[in-house]
Amino acid sequence: MADVLILHTSDWHVGRTFHGRDLLQEQEAVLGGLADTVADERVDVVVVSGDLFDRAVPNAEAVAVCSRVLKRIRAAGAQIVITPGNHDSAARLGFLGAFAEAGGLHLRTRVAELHEPVLFADPHGPVAVYGIPFLEPETARHVLGVEAKGHGGVLTEAMRRIKLDLAARAGTRSVVLAHAFVTGGEPCESERTIAVGGVQDVSGAVFAGIDYVALGHLHGQQTLAGHLRYSGSPVAYSFSEARHHKSVWLVELDAGGLAGVERRSLPVPRPLSTVSGALDDLVLDPDHERVEDHFLSVTLTDRVRPLDALRRLQRRFPHAVHVEWRPEGGRTGELRFAERVRGRSDEEIACCFVEDVRGDQPNPRELDLLREAFAAAAREGDS
């Protein structure tokens, strides 16, 4: 007898950029490849646990990419269940949801209807998939008609309603999609905080009794318990994710509930790397050849801040996107502004500023320009 196979994904963030670089091509390559997994593994359902798009009003190109990806997945044979995350607009995402459902795309966007599952079936019986939209605490508590506070409070009420519905469906296996920060998860730099008016994390205990919980929001793939997992984002969106192994979870439900979960790796269109050193060494050192085609974050250790550093780096590393300056040996301790300028002339303050920013005093030509600027300002003040 065939078991139900579910592909757990989340946090697509279609339309997101990476340090100003467009990622739509990379996103479509990775997400479109999910259709191959659906076909190869004979997946029945693909779930997206929030943040389908990166913004509430995605641009036309992002919508087109998402449409093509969903069409490929559907053509490969899987039905799709999507819930909105904190980046999505639930109202816009749910537009025409009733019509989409007829074609196998199930959009669970209404807080008031979160206890109404999408029902699937295999030879073992029914499977109920509940989608919890991202619950902004203040809005959600009014919709749910409770005095609950914080994410833990409204999510607890949501799960109470889901479990009440599930109790009336004897013999039904259950899957819950939730976009939340569950205690024990490890965040990274590319996630937007969901703390609104209180503590952002919730206890995993609220999901007790569910066969599988497909979590979204955290971008690193994580297992909090056998049935409680984050799939992570399919594409890296910050250098803090450089060591992530981007994957999705293949979830199997048999007659007794959760039968197993396996990782399915995703391709990496362009790796992320970090390098550190003096600018001249970085652009000449042959040891850095391996990262020439990577997205690159560079820490410069030159004693004096190099001019036009990013452009010079990009001659060798065309995908260098981030540069910061940390001079070797560190910098002197900071004084308060009032202490630093006390008793100094305008010229001395300006020179001190240049040195603070660049690590070196103004050169003679720059000093002449500063003096001309102060003279012009003085003339303007006297007129």
N, C-alpha and C positions, 0 to 999 in steps of 0.2 A: 504494500500500500504506500502511495507517495505521500511524503510529509510536506508541509508548507515551508517554503524557503523565502526568507525575507532579507533584503539587502538594506542594512542600516547605514544611512548617510546623514549629513547635516552640514550647515554652515558653508553653503556653496559661495555665498557673497558674490554672485555674478555682477560684474560691473565695477568691482573694487580695483583700485590701482595699487601699485607697489612703488612707493617713493616717487610718485609721479609717472611711472611707467604703466601703460595700458596692458592688462592681463587677459583681455577677452579671448585672444587666440589660444593662450595656454589653458584657460578655463574650459573652453570648448573642447580642446583636445583631451583633457583629463576626464571631464564629465561625460563627453560623448562616448568615451571608452567604457563607461559603465554599461552601455548597451551590449558590449561584447561579453561582459561578465554575466549579464542577464541571460544571454543566449547560451553561453557555455555551461552555466550552472543550472539552467532552467529555473531561474528565479521567478517566484510568483508575484511578489510585491516589493517595490522599492519605496522606502520611506525617507523623507527629508524632514528632520526635526528642527526646523526653524532656520531663518536667515537664508532664504532662497536667493534674495537680492541683497546688495550691500546698502541700499538706501530705500526710503519709503517711496520715492518717486524715481524709479530707475530710468535711464535714458533708453532711447529706441534701440540702440545697438545691444545693450544688455538684455532687453526683452527678446530681441530676435535670437540671440545666442541661447537663452534659456528655452525658448520655444522649440528650437531645433533639437536641443539635447533631450527634452521631454518627449518629443516626437520619436526620436531614435529609440529611447528606452521603451516607450509604449509599443513601437513596432517590433521590438525584440521579444515581446510577449509578457511583460510585467505590467501590472496595474501599479498606480503611484498614489501615495498618500503624503500630503504636504501640510505642515502647520507653520504659521508665521513666527518669526523670532523677533527680538527687540530691534533689529534693523529694518524689518519689513513693515509695510502698512497692511494690517489685517483686512481692512475694508477693500483696498485695491486688489490685494491678492485673492480675496474671495469673490470678486466680481465675476458673474456668470458661472459660479461654482456649480449650480444645479445642472447646467448644460454640460460642463466639463465632466461631471460624474458619469454621465451617460457614455462617455468615451473612455472611461477607465482612469480619469484623473480626479482624485478626491481631495478637495481643499477644505480642511477643517479649521475655519477661521473665527467662528463665533464662540465667545466665552460662554454664553447662555446655553449653547448646544454641545459643550465639551463631553457630556455624558452619553451622547448619541454616537455609537461606534460605526465604523465602516465594517461590514460583515463579509468575510470570505469563508470558504468551505473547502475541505478536502475529504477523503474517504473516512477520516476519523471524526468528522463533525465540524462545527463552526469555529471560526477564529474572529474575535472582536478586536479591532484596532481603534483605539481611542486617541484622538489628537488634541492635546492641550495647547492652545495658542499661548504665546508669551503673555504672562499675567502681570501687567503693571498694577501694583497693589491697590492704589487708590481707586483706579477705574474698575478693576476686577471685583473689589469688595462691594461696590454699588450694584454691579450687574448680578453678582451672586447673592446679594441681599444679606450679607453677613457683616459682622464687626471685626473680622479678622484683620490683623496687622502684619505688614511685611510680606515678603514672598512666601515664607513658611506658612503663614496663616491662610493666604488665598490658595496656595497649592494644596494644603491639607483639605480645604473645603472642596476643591476640584476633585481630589482623589476620593473623598467621601462619596461624592455623587457618582463617580465612575464605579466604585465598588458596589454601591447600591444597585446600579443598573446591572452590573455583572452578576450579582447574586441571584437575579431573576432569570439568568440564562444558564441553566444547569448544564454542566458538561462543556461549557465554552472556554476555550483557551484565550488568553488575553495578551495584548501588546499595548503599551502606552508610549506615546511620543510626548516629550516634555523639553522645553527650552528653559533651562534653569542652571544655577550654580549650586550643585549638590556638594555638601560637606565632604571633604576628602579629595576633591578634584584639584588639579594643578593648573592655574591660569597661565597665560603668556601675554606678551605685549600687544598682540593684535586684537584682543577682545575689548569691546566697549563695556564699561561697568554697567551692571543692572541693579545697582543699589539705589533705590529711590525711596527716601523717607525711612530708612532703617537698614538692618543687616541684610546682605544680599544672598547669603547661602541658606540652603534648606537641608534638612536631614533626609538621608536616603531611606529612613524608616517609613516615610509617608507612602512609599511605593510597595510596601509589603503585600504579598498576596498576588502580585502580578507576575505572569510567566516571563515577560521580557520588557524592559524599560529602555527605549531608544532615546538617549539624551542628546541634546544639542546645546551649544553656546561655547564650551571650551574647545579650543582648536587643536589640542593634542589628543590623540586617541588614548583612552584610558579605561581600565576595568576597575570599578569600585566594588563590585560583587559579580558573581557569575551571571546574574540576570540584569545587572545595572551597569550600563556602559556608555561612554562617549565615543562616537565614531571619529570625531575631530574633523577639521576642515580638509577638503581634498587637495587644496593648494596652500602653500605656505604664504602667509601674509605679513610676516615680520622676521627679522633675523634671529629672534628668540626661538624660532621654529626650525632653525637650520639643521638640527639633529633629529627632528621628527621623521618617522617613517610613515608617510601618508598612506592610509589604508581605509577600507570599509569593513564592516562586520557582516559576515554571512551567517544568518540565524536560522536554525532548523527547529521547527515545532513538530513533535510527534504526538501520538495519542495521549501521552501523559503530561504534555507541556513542553518545556524547554529541553530539547535533546542535545543541543550543542551549538557552539559559536566558533567560527573560524575567521581568521584575518585574510583579506584579499588585498594585496598591495596595489597601489596606484602608481602610474608613471610619474616621473619628475621632469617636467619640460625644461626647467633651467635650475640647476642646484644653487643653493645659497652658501656663501663663504665669507669669512672675515679674515683680514690680514692687518698687520701692524708693522710700522717701521718708518724710516725716513723716506721722503718722497723720491729722491734720486735713486735710492736703493730699490724701492718697490718697482719703479718703471724699468729698471735694468736687470734685476736679479732673475736669472733663468729658472730658479726654483719655483717661481710663481706662474709658470706656464700653464700648470694644470687648472688654474682658476680663471684663465683669461676669458672664458665664455660664461662664467658664472655671474649671477647677481652678487655684487660685492659691496661689503661695508668695510671702510678703511679707517684705521686709526693712525694718524700721522704723529710721529714722535720728534720731529724737527724742533730744535731749540727756538727758532723763529718761525712763525706761521707762514707757510709758503703761499705765494700769490697764485691765484687761478689754479688751485690744486686739483679740483675735480676735472676740469678740462684736460689738464696734463695727464691725469690718471686714465681718462677715457680714451686717450690715444692708444694705450696698450690694452686697457680693460674696458671695452665699450659698454659693458653693463654695470660699471661702478655707479652706484646710485646714492651712496651715503658716505660722508666724510666728516670726521671730527678730529680735533687737534688736542693732543695730550702730550705736551713737551716732556722729553725724557728728563727724569729727575724731579718732575712735579713743578708746581708754581708756589710762590710765596704766599703766606697766609693772607686772607682778605681782611681789610679794615673797613669800618663803616665809612660811608661817603663823606660825612662831615669831618672825620679824622683825616681822610686822605687829601682833602682840598684845603684844610686850614692853613692860612698863611702863604698860599701859593698864588702866583699870577695866573691869568687866563692861559698864557702860553705854556706854563709849567703843567697846568691841569690837562690841557690838550695833549701835550707830549706824554704825560702819564697815561692818558686814555689809550693812545696809539700803542704804547708799550704793553699795556695790559691786554689789549686785543690781539696784538701781533707777536708779542714777545721781544720786540726790539724798538729802540728809539726812532723817531722820524729821521730820514736822511736829509741832507742839506736842502734839496729841492722841495721836499715835503714841508720842511720847516719854513721856507720862504713863502709857500702857499698859505700856511697857517697864519703867518704874520700879516700877509696881505688881507686875509679874511677878517682878522681882528681889527685891522686898520679901517677896512670898509665898514665894519659894524660900528666902530666908534664914530666915523663920519656921519653915518646914518642916524646915530643917537644924538649927535649935536645939531642936526638940521631941524 
